[in-house]
Amino acid sequence: MSEQQKAPSFEQALEELESLVNELEHGELPLEKSLEKFEKAIQLARTSQQQLQQAEQKVTTLMAAQESSADNDDGDVM
């Protein structure tokens, strides 16, 4: 994907992916069109997977920071 094209949001990608899968499952498309849609579906799936991995990493980082902060607060005397 070029830098000028912005990746779709996770929700947009998922919606488009579902649409492509439905079209492909019906089997009414010519072979060339099916291949184009399949290629687009693979691209969307990869993009979505990357977005999920980034979100998971962010959650892990935030949880670790929260646990570290909670551990430091436990030693404080009020």
Biopython code that builds the backbone (N, CA, C, O; Angstrom):
import numpy as np
from Bio.PDB.StructureBuilder import StructureBuilder

atoms = [
    (1, "MET", "N", (0.846, -1.176, 0.000)),
    (1, "MET", "CA", (0.000, 0.000, 0.000)),
    (1, "MET", "C", (0.889, 1.235, 0.000)),
    (1, "MET", "O", (1.815, 1.333, 0.804)),
    (2, "SER", "N", (0.620, 2.159, -0.876)),
    (2, "SER", "CA", (1.463, 3.344, -0.963)),
    (2, "SER", "C", (1.231, 4.241, 0.244)),
    (2, "SER", "O", (0.227, 4.121, 0.948)),
    (3, "GLU", "N", (2.181, 5.141, 0.467)),
    (3, "GLU", "CA", (2.064, 6.040, 1.607)),
    (3, "GLU", "C", (0.896, 6.999, 1.438)),
    (3, "GLU", "O", (0.337, 7.476, 2.426)),
    (4, "GLN", "N", (0.520, 7.285, 0.188)),
    (4, "GLN", "CA", (-0.580, 8.209, -0.050)),
    (4, "GLN", "C", (-1.923, 7.569, 0.288)),
    (4, "GLN", "O", (-2.855, 8.263, 0.692)),
    (5, "GLN", "N", (-2.029, 6.241, 0.124)),
    (5, "GLN", "CA", (-3.258, 5.552, 0.452)),
    (5, "GLN", "C", (-3.242, 5.214, 1.935)),
    (5, "GLN", "O", (-2.303, 4.590, 2.430)),
    (6, "LYS", "N", (-4.280, 5.627, 2.632)),
    (6, "LYS", "CA", (-4.368, 5.329, 4.047)),
    (6, "LYS", "C", (-5.040, 3.971, 4.216)),
    (6, "LYS", "O", (-6.035, 3.673, 3.555)),
    (7, "ALA", "N", (-4.493, 3.163, 5.097)),
    (7, "ALA", "CA", (-5.082, 1.853, 5.360)),
    (7, "ALA", "C", (-6.474, 2.051, 5.952)),
    (7, "ALA", "O", (-6.693, 2.969, 6.743)),
    (8, "PRO", "N", (-7.407, 1.193, 5.568)),
    (8, "PRO", "CA", (-8.753, 1.317, 6.137)),
    (8, "PRO", "C", (-8.719, 0.989, 7.626)),
    (8, "PRO", "O", (-7.824, 0.288, 8.099)),
    (9, "SER", "N", (-9.700, 1.502, 8.352)),
    (9, "SER", "CA", (-9.785, 1.150, 9.764)),
    (9, "SER", "C", (-10.045, -0.350, 9.861)),
    (9, "SER", "O", (-10.433, -0.986, 8.881)),
    (10, "PHE", "N", (-9.832, -0.897, 11.028)),
    (10, "PHE", "CA", (-10.053, -2.331, 11.215)),
    (10, "PHE", "C", (-11.490, -2.696, 10.856)),
    (10, "PHE", "O", (-11.736, -3.696, 10.182)),
    (11, "GLU", "N", (-12.424, -1.885, 11.306)),
    (11, "GLU", "CA", (-13.835, -2.158, 11.053)),
    (11, "GLU", "C", (-14.162, -2.073, 9.565)),
    (11, "GLU", "O", (-14.916, -2.897, 9.046)),
    (12, "GLN", "N", (-13.597, -1.080, 8.878)),
    (12, "GLN", "CA", (-13.824, -0.945, 7.438)),
    (12, "GLN", "C", (-13.241, -2.138, 6.689)),
    (12, "GLN", "O", (-13.874, -2.680, 5.782)),
    (13, "ALA", "N", (-12.050, -2.538, 7.068)),
    (13, "ALA", "CA", (-11.398, -3.672, 6.415)),
    (13, "ALA", "C", (-12.202, -4.947, 6.633)),
    (13, "ALA", "O", (-12.377, -5.740, 5.707)),
    (14, "LEU", "N", (-12.686, -5.145, 7.839)),
    (14, "LEU", "CA", (-13.467, -6.337, 8.147)),
    (14, "LEU", "C", (-14.765, -6.362, 7.345)),
    (14, "LEU", "O", (-15.161, -7.403, 6.820)),
    (15, "GLU", "N", (-15.417, -5.220, 7.256)),
    (15, "GLU", "CA", (-16.660, -5.121, 6.486)),
    (15, "GLU", "C", (-16.413, -5.433, 5.007)),
    (15, "GLU", "O", (-17.167, -6.186, 4.390)),
    (16, "GLU", "N", (-15.363, -4.853, 4.454)),
    (16, "GLU", "CA", (-15.041, -5.102, 3.050)),
    (16, "GLU", "C", (-14.631, -6.560, 2.834)),
    (16, "GLU", "O", (-14.989, -7.166, 1.824)),
    (17, "LEU", "N", (-13.899, -7.105, 3.763)),
    (17, "LEU", "CA", (-13.477, -8.501, 3.673)),
    (17, "LEU", "C", (-14.694, -9.432, 3.675)),
    (17, "LEU", "O", (-14.758, -10.377, 2.889)),
    (18, "GLU", "N", (-15.644, -9.165, 4.549)),
    (18, "GLU", "CA", (-16.870, -9.969, 4.588)),
    (18, "GLU", "C", (-17.622, -9.885, 3.265)),
    (18, "GLU", "O", (-18.140, -10.887, 2.772)),
    (19, "SER", "N", (-17.679, -8.693, 2.698)),
    (19, "SER", "CA", (-18.348, -8.504, 1.414)),
    (19, "SER", "C", (-17.655, -9.298, 0.311)),
    (19, "SER", "O", (-18.310, -9.955, -0.499)),
    (20, "LEU", "N", (-16.333, -9.232, 0.288)),
    (20, "LEU", "CA", (-15.572, -9.973, -0.719)),
    (20, "LEU", "C", (-15.772, -11.483, -0.573)),
    (20, "LEU", "O", (-15.929, -12.192, -1.567)),
    (21, "VAL", "N", (-15.765, -11.958, 0.647)),
    (21, "VAL", "CA", (-15.961, -13.390, 0.886)),
    (21, "VAL", "C", (-17.338, -13.819, 0.392)),
    (21, "VAL", "O", (-17.474, -14.867, -0.239)),
    (22, "ASN", "N", (-18.356, -13.015, 0.677)),
    (22, "ASN", "CA", (-19.705, -13.337, 0.200)),
    (22, "ASN", "C", (-19.748, -13.412, -1.318)),
    (22, "ASN", "O", (-20.348, -14.329, -1.879)),
    (23, "GLU", "N", (-19.116, -12.453, -1.986)),
    (23, "GLU", "CA", (-19.086, -12.454, -3.448)),
    (23, "GLU", "C", (-18.380, -13.700, -3.977)),
    (23, "GLU", "O", (-18.844, -14.333, -4.925)),
    (24, "LEU", "N", (-17.265, -14.041, -3.358)),
    (24, "LEU", "CA", (-16.502, -15.205, -3.811)),
    (24, "LEU", "C", (-17.253, -16.510, -3.544)),
    (24, "LEU", "O", (-17.177, -17.444, -4.342)),
    (25, "GLU", "N", (-17.971, -16.577, -2.434)),
    (25, "GLU", "CA", (-18.707, -17.793, -2.097)),
    (25, "GLU", "C", (-19.838, -18.079, -3.073)),
    (25, "GLU", "O", (-20.185, -19.238, -3.301)),
    (26, "HIS", "N", (-20.411, -17.037, -3.646)),
    (26, "HIS", "CA", (-21.503, -17.239, -4.603)),
    (26, "HIS", "C", (-21.008, -17.884, -5.894)),
    (26, "HIS", "O", (-21.780, -18.543, -6.591)),
    (27, "GLY", "N", (-19.744, -17.704, -6.215)),
    (27, "GLY", "CA", (-19.147, -18.372, -7.365)),
    (27, "GLY", "C", (-19.680, -17.933, -8.715)),
    (27, "GLY", "O", (-19.585, -18.685, -9.685)),
    (28, "GLU", "N", (-20.235, -16.744, -8.801)),
    (28, "GLU", "CA", (-20.813, -16.269, -10.057)),
    (28, "GLU", "C", (-19.877, -15.347, -10.832)),
    (28, "GLU", "O", (-20.229, -14.878, -11.914)),
    (29, "LEU", "N", (-18.707, -15.086, -10.299)),
    (29, "LEU", "CA", (-17.767, -14.173, -10.938)),
    (29, "LEU", "C", (-16.879, -14.917, -11.928)),
    (29, "LEU", "O", (-16.587, -16.098, -11.741)),
    (30, "PRO", "N", (-16.450, -14.223, -12.981)),
    (30, "PRO", "CA", (-15.461, -14.834, -13.876)),
    (30, "PRO", "C", (-14.154, -15.069, -13.106)),
    (30, "PRO", "O", (-13.900, -14.431, -12.084)),
    (31, "LEU", "N", (-13.353, -15.971, -13.601)),
    (31, "LEU", "CA", (-12.115, -16.350, -12.916)),
    (31, "LEU", "C", (-11.226, -15.147, -12.626)),
    (31, "LEU", "O", (-10.749, -14.990, -11.503)),
    (32, "GLU", "N", (-11.000, -14.300, -13.619)),
    (32, "GLU", "CA", (-10.109, -13.141, -13.444)),
    (32, "GLU", "C", (-10.627, -12.215, -12.343)),
    (32, "GLU", "O", (-9.848, -11.731, -11.521)),
    (33, "LYS", "N", (-11.931, -11.968, -12.323)),
    (33, "LYS", "CA", (-12.528, -11.101, -11.306)),
    (33, "LYS", "C", (-12.426, -11.761, -9.923)),
    (33, "LYS", "O", (-12.180, -11.087, -8.922)),
    (34, "SER", "N", (-12.614, -13.064, -9.883)),
    (34, "SER", "CA", (-12.484, -13.795, -8.616)),
    (34, "SER", "C", (-11.070, -13.680, -8.063)),
    (34, "SER", "O", (-10.881, -13.484, -6.862)),
    (35, "LEU", "N", (-10.086, -13.800, -8.936)),
    (35, "LEU", "CA", (-8.693, -13.676, -8.497)),
    (35, "LEU", "C", (-8.398, -12.277, -7.970)),
    (35, "LEU", "O", (-7.696, -12.126, -6.971)),
    (36, "GLU", "N", (-8.928, -11.257, -8.633)),
    (36, "GLU", "CA", (-8.734, -9.877, -8.169)),
    (36, "GLU", "C", (-9.337, -9.693, -6.777)),
    (36, "GLU", "O", (-8.717, -9.099, -5.895)),
    (37, "LYS", "N", (-10.539, -10.203, -6.593)),
    (37, "LYS", "CA", (-11.211, -10.053, -5.302)),
    (37, "LYS", "C", (-10.507, -10.872, -4.221)),
    (37, "LYS", "O", (-10.415, -10.440, -3.072)),
    (38, "PHE", "N", (-10.014, -12.050, -4.590)),
    (38, "PHE", "CA", (-9.271, -12.876, -3.643)),
    (38, "PHE", "C", (-7.995, -12.166, -3.201)),
    (38, "PHE", "O", (-7.655, -12.161, -2.018)),
    (39, "GLU", "N", (-7.293, -11.569, -4.160)),
    (39, "GLU", "CA", (-6.069, -10.834, -3.839)),
    (39, "GLU", "C", (-6.369, -9.669, -2.895)),
    (39, "GLU", "O", (-5.623, -9.430, -1.946)),
    (40, "LYS", "N", (-7.448, -8.952, -3.153)),
    (40, "LYS", "CA", (-7.848, -7.839, -2.294)),
    (40, "LYS", "C", (-8.197, -8.356, -0.893)),
    (40, "LYS", "O", (-7.856, -7.727, 0.109)),
    (41, "ALA", "N", (-8.875, -9.498, -0.832)),
    (41, "ALA", "CA", (-9.248, -10.083, 0.456)),
    (41, "ALA", "C", (-8.010, -10.461, 1.266)),
    (41, "ALA", "O", (-7.962, -10.233, 2.475)),
    (42, "ILE", "N", (-7.018, -11.031, 0.606)),
    (42, "ILE", "CA", (-5.769, -11.394, 1.290)),
    (42, "ILE", "C", (-5.088, -10.141, 1.832)),
    (42, "ILE", "O", (-4.593, -10.133, 2.958)),
    (43, "GLN", "N", (-5.068, -9.090, 1.025)),
    (43, "GLN", "CA", (-4.455, -7.824, 1.443)),
    (43, "GLN", "C", (-5.179, -7.264, 2.676)),
    (43, "GLN", "O", (-4.538, -6.822, 3.629)),
    (44, "LEU", "N", (-6.497, -7.288, 2.651)),
    (44, "LEU", "CA", (-7.276, -6.785, 3.786)),
    (44, "LEU", "C", (-7.053, -7.645, 5.032)),
    (44, "LEU", "O", (-6.957, -7.123, 6.142)),
    (45, "ALA", "N", (-6.973, -8.943, 4.846)),
    (45, "ALA", "CA", (-6.740, -9.842, 5.981)),
    (45, "ALA", "C", (-5.379, -9.563, 6.618)),
    (45, "ALA", "O", (-5.256, -9.546, 7.843)),
    (46, "ARG", "N", (-4.369, -9.347, 5.795)),
    (46, "ARG", "CA", (-3.027, -9.040, 6.326)),
    (46, "ARG", "C", (-3.026, -7.710, 7.076)),
    (46, "ARG", "O", (-2.455, -7.596, 8.160)),
    (47, "THR", "N", (-3.669, -6.714, 6.486)),
    (47, "THR", "CA", (-3.753, -5.401, 7.130)),
    (47, "THR", "C", (-4.464, -5.513, 8.473)),
    (47, "THR", "O", (-4.020, -4.941, 9.469)),
    (48, "SER", "N", (-5.564, -6.249, 8.494)),
    (48, "SER", "CA", (-6.326, -6.424, 9.729)),
    (48, "SER", "C", (-5.501, -7.155, 10.782)),
    (48, "SER", "O", (-5.527, -6.792, 11.958)),
    (49, "GLN", "N", (-4.776, -8.172, 10.366)),
    (49, "GLN", "CA", (-3.929, -8.923, 11.292)),
    (49, "GLN", "C", (-2.857, -8.014, 11.899)),
    (49, "GLN", "O", (-2.580, -8.085, 13.096)),
    (50, "GLN", "N", (-2.262, -7.166, 11.073)),
    (50, "GLN", "CA", (-1.252, -6.231, 11.578)),
    (50, "GLN", "C", (-1.867, -5.255, 12.576)),
    (50, "GLN", "O", (-1.262, -4.947, 13.603)),
    (51, "GLN", "N", (-3.068, -4.770, 12.275)),
    (51, "GLN", "CA", (-3.738, -3.846, 13.187)),
    (51, "GLN", "C", (-4.049, -4.525, 14.516)),
    (51, "GLN", "O", (-3.902, -3.917, 15.577)),
    (52, "LEU", "N", (-4.479, -5.781, 14.460)),
    (52, "LEU", "CA", (-4.747, -6.526, 15.695)),
    (52, "LEU", "C", (-3.471, -6.730, 16.507)),
    (52, "LEU", "O", (-3.487, -6.594, 17.731)),
    (53, "GLN", "N", (-2.379, -7.052, 15.841)),
    (53, "GLN", "CA", (-1.109, -7.247, 16.543)),
    (53, "GLN", "C", (-0.646, -5.950, 17.202)),
    (53, "GLN", "O", (-0.147, -5.965, 18.327)),
    (54, "GLN", "N", (-0.815, -4.827, 16.497)),
    (54, "GLN", "CA", (-0.426, -3.539, 17.074)),
    (54, "GLN", "C", (-1.289, -3.207, 18.287)),
    (54, "GLN", "O", (-0.785, -2.715, 19.296)),
    (55, "ALA", "N", (-2.584, -3.475, 18.187)),
    (55, "ALA", "CA", (-3.484, -3.210, 19.309)),
    (55, "ALA", "C", (-3.133, -4.101, 20.496)),
    (55, "ALA", "O", (-3.125, -3.648, 21.640)),
    (56, "GLU", "N", (-2.845, -5.362, 20.219)),
    (56, "GLU", "CA", (-2.470, -6.292, 21.279)),
    (56, "GLU", "C", (-1.183, -5.842, 21.974)),
    (56, "GLU", "O", (-1.079, -5.900, 23.199)),
    (57, "GLN", "N", (-0.217, -5.397, 21.190)),
    (57, "GLN", "CA", (1.044, -4.916, 21.766)),
    (57, "GLN", "C", (0.800, -3.683, 22.639)),
    (57, "GLN", "O", (1.390, -3.551, 23.711)),
    (58, "LYS", "N", (-0.058, -2.794, 22.184)),
    (58, "LYS", "CA", (-0.355, -1.583, 22.952)),
    (58, "LYS", "C", (-1.035, -1.940, 24.274)),
    (58, "LYS", "O", (-0.698, -1.383, 25.319)),
    (59, "VAL", "N", (-1.986, -2.863, 24.226)),
    (59, "VAL", "CA", (-2.667, -3.296, 25.446)),
    (59, "VAL", "C", (-1.661, -3.928, 26.409)),
    (59, "VAL", "O", (-1.687, -3.649, 27.607)),
    (60, "THR", "N", (-0.786, -4.770, 25.890)),
    (60, "THR", "CA", (0.232, -5.413, 26.722)),
    (60, "THR", "C", (1.132, -4.371, 27.377)),
    (60, "THR", "O", (1.441, -4.468, 28.565)),
    (61, "THR", "N", (1.549, -3.376, 26.601)),
    (61, "THR", "CA", (2.402, -2.308, 27.126)),
    (61, "THR", "C", (1.680, -1.512, 28.206)),
    (61, "THR", "O", (2.256, -1.215, 29.253)),
    (62, "LEU", "N", (0.427, -1.169, 27.955)),
    (62, "LEU", "CA", (-0.351, -0.400, 28.929)),
    (62, "LEU", "C", (-0.588, -1.200, 30.212)),
    (62, "LEU", "O", (-0.518, -0.654, 31.314)),
    (63, "MET", "N", (-0.865, -2.488, 30.061)),
    (63, "MET", "CA", (-1.086, -3.327, 31.240)),
    (63, "MET", "C", (0.200, -3.456, 32.058)),
    (63, "MET", "O", (0.160, -3.426, 33.288)),
    (64, "ALA", "N", (1.327, -3.598, 31.383)),
    (64, "ALA", "CA", (2.606, -3.697, 32.089)),
    (64, "ALA", "C", (2.906, -2.395, 32.830)),
    (64, "ALA", "O", (3.381, -2.414, 33.965)),
    (65, "ALA", "N", (2.628, -1.275, 32.187)),
    (65, "ALA", "CA", (2.853, 0.020, 32.832)),
    (65, "ALA", "C", (1.934, 0.181, 34.037)),
    (65, "ALA", "O", (2.345, 0.714, 35.068)),
    (66, "GLN", "N", (0.706, -0.271, 33.911)),
    (66, "GLN", "CA", (-0.254, -0.178, 35.014)),
    (66, "GLN", "C", (0.188, -1.054, 36.182)),
    (66, "GLN", "O", (0.124, -0.635, 37.337)),
    (67, "GLU", "N", (0.635, -2.265, 35.878)),
    (67, "GLU", "CA", (1.104, -3.166, 36.933)),
    (67, "GLU", "C", (2.335, -2.600, 37.625)),
    (67, "GLU", "O", (2.468, -2.699, 38.845)),
    (68, "SER", "N", (3.228, -2.010, 36.852)),
    (68, "SER", "CA", (4.433, -1.407, 37.418)),
    (68, "SER", "C", (4.063, -0.242, 38.327)),
    (68, "SER", "O", (4.630, -0.081, 39.408)),
    (69, "SER", "N", (3.120, 0.559, 37.884)),
    (69, "SER", "CA", (2.661, 1.699, 38.671)),
    (69, "SER", "C", (1.985, 1.221, 39.955)),
    (69, "SER", "O", (2.191, 1.802, 41.020)),
    (70, "ALA", "N", (1.188, 0.174, 39.855)),
    (70, "ALA", "CA", (0.505, -0.364, 41.031)),
    (70, "ALA", "C", (1.514, -0.939, 42.019)),
    (70, "ALA", "O", (1.351, -0.785, 43.230)),
    (71, "ASP", "N", (2.551, -1.599, 41.515)),
    (71, "ASP", "CA", (3.591, -2.151, 42.388)),
    (71, "ASP", "C", (4.318, -1.036, 43.129)),
    (71, "ASP", "O", (4.629, -1.183, 44.311)),
    (72, "ASN", "N", (4.591, 0.067, 42.457)),
    (72, "ASN", "CA", (5.274, 1.201, 43.086)),
    (72, "ASN", "C", (4.384, 1.870, 44.120)),
    (72, "ASN", "O", (4.873, 2.333, 45.151)),
    (73, "ASP", "N", (3.093, 1.927, 43.860)),
    (73, "ASP", "CA", (2.159, 2.556, 44.791)),
    (73, "ASP", "C", (1.972, 1.720, 46.058)),
    (73, "ASP", "O", (1.674, 2.274, 47.116)),
    (74, "ASP", "N", (2.140, 0.410, 45.970)),
    (74, "ASP", "CA", (1.961, -0.467, 47.128)),
    (74, "ASP", "C", (2.980, -0.180, 48.224)),
    (74, "ASP", "O", (2.693, -0.396, 49.401)),
    (75, "GLY", "N", (4.144, 0.294, 47.864)),
    (75, "GLY", "CA", (5.192, 0.557, 48.838)),
    (75, "GLY", "C", (5.072, 1.914, 49.509)),
    (75, "GLY", "O", (5.783, 2.180, 50.478)),
    (76, "ASP", "N", (4.198, 2.771, 49.023)),
    (76, "ASP", "CA", (4.042, 4.111, 49.586)),
    (76, "ASP", "C", (3.279, 4.046, 50.904)),
    (76, "ASP", "O", (2.322, 3.283, 51.043)),
    (77, "VAL", "N", (3.712, 4.853, 51.867)),
    (77, "VAL", "CA", (3.028, 4.947, 53.149)),
    (77, "VAL", "C", (2.324, 6.283, 53.196)),
    (77, "VAL", "O", (2.917, 7.323, 52.910)),
    (78, "MET", "N", (1.060, 6.246, 53.556)),
    (78, "MET", "CA", (0.276, 7.494, 53.612)),
    (78, "MET", "C", (0.179, 8.011, 54.990)),
    (78, "MET", "O", (-0.442, 9.049, 55.218)),
]
sb = StructureBuilder()
sb.init_structure("model")
sb.init_model(0)
sb.init_chain("A")
sb.init_seg("    ")
for serial, (resi, resn, name, xyz) in enumerate(atoms, 1):
    if name == "N":
        sb.init_residue(resn, " ", resi, " ")
    sb.init_atom(name, np.array(xyz, "f"), 0.0, 1.0, " ", f" {name:<3s}", serial, name[0])
structure = sb.get_structure()
